[in-house]
Amino acid sequence: MPELPEVEVTRRGVAPHLEGRTVRAVVQRRDGLRWPFPPQLPATLPGHAVRATGRRGKYLLLHFDHGTLIIHLGMSGHLRVLPEGIAPGKHDHFDLVVEGPDGRQVLRLTDPRRFGAVLWHGAGDGELAQHVLLRGLGVEPLEDGFSGQLLYAHTRGRGAAVKQVLLAGDIVVGVGNIYASESLFRAGINPKTPARRISLARYEKLAGAVRAVLAEAIVQGGSTLRDFISVNGQSGYFQQSYFVYDRAGVPCRVCGTPVRQIKQGQRSTFYCVVCQK
C-alpha cells in the first residue's frame, strides 16, 4: 500500500503539471472504486483551475476555488501524467484532463485492486479538516507539531503495543507499516512494547527516527514492493535501505541476529530482538 512517502512523492510529481492549469474534462470509466465516484465531477470541474496541491496523511488533495478533490491510492494505485490521446489500460479508471500554456495533459489514476478513492469536498460542505476521512487524523510527522513529547503525552493511558499506536493514525498520521517498523528499529524500541511504558527520552528518539525515515524515503522516491511507481513511471528505491522490513530470517545489518517476523493486528512486523528492547 502506498504510504506517506509515496503519496508525497506523487504530490511533488503532479504539482508542476496541475497547479495553475484548468480542467477541461473528467473521465470516469466505472462507477467508482472503494466508494462511488462523485457523479457531479464531469459537470462541476471543467473550467476551474487547480489552485494548489496538498497532502493530509495518505490523502492527496487538489484544491480548487469551489472545493477540494480528495484522492487515495488504496492498496495498489498510482497516478501518472500523460499526453492527451493515450488509450487507457484495463485498470485505468479515472482521468483528469488539464490544459496549460503547453497544451493538454492527463492525470490518470490506475488502480488494479480498486481500493483507492476519488472524492469531492465542496466549498459549501464546511471545513475540509472536518471531512469524515480527515477529521480524526493526528499531526503530520514532518511538521512542527510532531515531537516525542506529543507521543509521550498521548500514550500514558494506552496499553496497546507501540507499533499499533503508530499505525492507528490518531496521534501521528501517515506512519504506515513499513515506516513504523523501520523507525522503531532505528529508535531501538521493541514493537511489542506497551506504548504507556516508553519513556519521554525514548519517544524523543522515536520521533527523530520517524522524521528521518520518512524524509529519506521521500528523497529516494518511496518504496516499490509491488505496484507503486511515481508519476514519471519510475520505481522508488528506499526498499534497498530497509534494516528490518521484509527481511525475515536475514541477518540484522547491525548485529547479525536474524530478523524476526511476527503478526500484529494482522499486519507483519519485522524487528531485531537484540537491537530493539
N, C-alpha and C positions, 0 to 999 in steps of 0.2 A: 504494500500500500504506500503511495506517495505520502511522505511525512513533511514536516515544516520545511526542511531544506529544499526538498524537491518542488514544493509549491512556491517558495521564494525564488528559486532558480527559474521557474516558469514565469512568475510575475516579472522578473527583471528581463526575461527574454521577450515577452509580449509587449511590454510597456512602450518601447520605441515605435512599434508597429500600430499601436492603438491610440495612445494619448494624443488628443487633438484631432483625431480623424473621425469622420462622420459615418455612421452606419447607413448602408444602402439596402441591405436585405438581411433577413433572418431565415435560415433553412432548418426545419425540424423534421428529421426523417423517420421518426417514430413518435409515439405519444409521450414518451418520457423515459427516464432511466430509473433511479431508485424512487423518485417521485415524478408525477406528470410534469411535462414542460408547461410553463405558463402560456396559455393559449393566446394571450394578448400580445406577445412579443413581436410577431411578424408585422403587427399594425402599429405598435407604440414605439419601437426602437428606431426604425428608419427615419432619417432626417435629424437625428440627435447625435451629438459628438461625445466621444468618451473623454470626460474631463480629467480623470486620473485613474490609476490602478492602485490597488491596495491588497492587503492580506490580513486576515484575522485567523490565527491558528493555521489550520489546513484549508481554509476557505479563501479562494481568490475573489477579489472584489473589483468590479468595473463600475466606476462611478459616472453617472450621467446627471444632467441638471434636473431630471424628474424622477430619479431613483437610482438603485444600485442592482446590478446583475451579480448574483452570487453563484460561483462555480466551485464544485467539489469534484476532485478527480477519482474518488471512490477507491476501489481496490486495484484497478488496472488502467486507469485513464491517463491520457496525456493530451496536451494542446500543441498544435503546430500552426505556424503562419505560412500560408501557401499562396502562390499566384492564383488569381481567379481563373477558373476554367479547368482545373484538375479534377478529374472524376473521383467521386467518393468511393471508399472501400466498404467492405461488409460491415465494419464496426465504426464507421464514421457517422455519428448520429446528429451532430449539431454544427452548423456553420454560422458565423457572424461575418458578413461581408462589409468591409470598411473601405473608405476612399480618402486618400490624402493627395498631396501635391504630386506624388509619383505614381498615381493611379490606384487601382483597387487591389486589395489583398483579402484573403480569407483566413479567419481564425477558426480552426477546425478541431472539434473535440472527438477523440477516438476513445472508445471505452468497451473493450471486448466483453467484460463481465457485467457491465451495465449497473454498477453500484454507485456511479457518480451522480451528479445532480446539477441542474441549471435552474435557478430560482430567481424571482424578481421581488424586490422590496421597493415599492413606490414611495415617492416623497410624502404622500399623504398617509402612509401607513405607520407613521411615528418614527422614533429614533431607530437608526439602523442597529445600534447596540442592543436594542430590545427585541430584535428578531428572534424567533423561537430557537434557531440554531446557534445564535451568538450570545444570548444574554447570560448563559451560565458559564461562559468561558473565563478562565483565570487570566493572569497577566501574561504579557508577551515575554518570553525568556531573553530576548535580545534587546529589550527596552529597560529604561532605568528603574522601573518599578519592581523588577525581579532581583531577589537577593537571598542570601542564606537566612537572614533574619525573617524574611517573609515565610520561607519554608518552615523554619522553626516555630514561628508563632501560630501557623495554621495546622500544625501536626501534633500539638500537645495532647489532644484527646483522640488521636487516630491510631488504632491498633493494627491497621492493615499493613502489609509489607510495603516498604518504601517504594519499590518499583511500581506497585499497583497504585499508590498515591500519585506518583508522577504521571502515570498513564491516564488517571481519572480526568485531568484537564480542568478541574475547578480551582486549583491553586495556581498552576502554571500551565499554559496551553501549548499544544503542538509538540511536546516531547514524546514521540511515539516509541514503539517497541525497540527498534534498532538503536535509537539515540539514547534511550533510557539505559539500556544495557551497557553501552559504551561509556556513558557519563558516570554510571555507578562504578565501573571498573577504574576509571581514572581517579575517582574520588576515594577508592579503596573501601567501598561500602558494600557489604553483602546484600543482594537484592531482597533477601528474605527477612531482613531486619525490620521489626515493627517501627513504623515511622515515628512514634512518640518517644522511642528510646534513643534517637540520634541526637547528639549534642549540637549546640549552635555552631561550634567550631567545625564540626564535620559537615553541617549543612552549608556553611560558607564555602567549604571546599567543593561540595557538590554543585552549588550554584555556579562557581567558576568553571567547573568541568562541563556543565551543561552549555554554558555560553561558548566555551572553546570548541566543543564537539560540533555544535550547530554551525558556528562560524566557519570552521574548517570544511564541513560538509558542503556548505553553500559555495565556497571558493572552488571546491572540486566537482561541482555540478551535481551534488546529491549522490544517492546510491542507486545503482541499477542492478536489481536482483532478478527481475523477470521482465516487466513490461515498461518501466519508466524510461522515457527518453526526453531530452529537452526540446525546446521549441524548434531548434535547428536540426533535430533528428539525432543528436549525439547522446551517447550514454554517459551517465555520471560515473565517477571512479573512486568515490570515497570508500566503497567496499574493500578496496585494496589496503585501506588503512585500519580496518577493524582489528581491535585487540581481542574481542571475545565473540561478538555476534556471528552466528553461523559457523563457528569454529569448534564445535563439539568434538572432543577427543584429540584435538590438535594441541601441541604444547603451547602453554602461555608464552607470549612474546617476552615477558619479564622474568618469570621464574622457572619456566619449563614444565610446570604441572599441567596435565591435560585439562583443557577447558571443559567444564561440566554444563550439561543442558538439563533444565527442569521445565515443568509447566506451571505457570502462574496465571490463573484466570483464563485458561485455555489458550494462552499465548506462550511461546517458547522464550525462555530466559537463559542467557549464557553468562557464565561468570567463572572466576578462578577462586577456588576455595582457600588458596594461600594468600593471594594478594588482596582479597576482599574479606574484611572481617565485620 
